[in-house]
Amino acid sequence: IAAISPADINYDETLSTLRYADSAKKIKNAAVVNEDPKAKLIRDLQEEVEKLRSQLGGAPSSSSSSSSSSADVYEVTELRDKLEQTEKIMAELNKSWEEKLSEAKLVREERMAALKDMGVAIKVVSSVPHLINLNEDQMMNEALIYYLPAGITRVGRPDADEPQDIVLNGLSIQKEHCRFEH
């Protein structure tokens, strides 16, 4: 609905109103339900699982008769694999926050153990001899801690004749830079 004037004095305003009304009638509104993307994904995956199960239900089993062709067996196997993958994704999405947190803690502990095996640590244990990196950049300063185990610890470049316990790269680092005895 547009209100226009028949008076010639309002010609410009009337023309402008008619142009606006013409562009406004081209606007299309579509109602969309606000939905959590995760909930939508779970719903879509559940629909896909049901569809795959119905396809598997109608497919001949591989042990039923010898008349089923290898293409049918291949299709059934493919459907089962896709069903398993979809169910795994759904299980991952349905995990609670606590389960995800416990998995993250396990991964963190594994990483810490791997760093410890390489001689790099995150926390300083003051009773064990150790080296701490120093850097001009405050974000990198004291970021790495190398523990010195009992015995001899070799420090040098990766291309040294003997394998080095602590490998460093840089312009002034020699192949066999130094040895620590503990």
Secondary structure as UniProt FT lines:
FT   HELIX           8..10
FT   HELIX           11..25
FT   HELIX           37..58
FT   TURN            62..64
FT   TURN            66..67
FT   HELIX           70..94
FT   HELIX           97..117
FT   TURN            118..119
FT   STRAND          120..121
FT   TURN            126..127
FT   STRAND          130..132
FT   TURN            138..142
FT   STRAND          145..147
FT   STRAND          152..156
FT   TURN            158..159
FT   STRAND          166..167
FT   TURN            171..172
FT   STRAND          176..181
//
